[in-house]
Amino acid sequence: MSAAKIFVRERRKGREGGKMPRYRLVAILGSDLKIKADHLRKKELEEIALAAQAEIVYLDDSKDGSGKDDDDDDD
């Protein structure tokens, strides 16, 4: 069985310097892990991943809202 993965991305509405959790949980693959929070701090993610023997995957978040990266080289 492959290792479990926790997919997260940075929050879009988070304030710079604010004391708000920075990461939004997107999905969990290959584990019976159940997380009740939507927003988590990096330290919390790391501790959960360590305990669950899971890998954290940080998803790229395009800032323009189009869903496409600026550096698409598909041409």
Secondary structure as UniProt FT lines:
FT   STRAND          4..10
FT   TURN            16..17
FT   STRAND          23..29
FT   STRAND          39..40
FT   HELIX           42..52
FT   STRAND          54..58
FT   TURN            63..64
FT   TURN            70..71
//
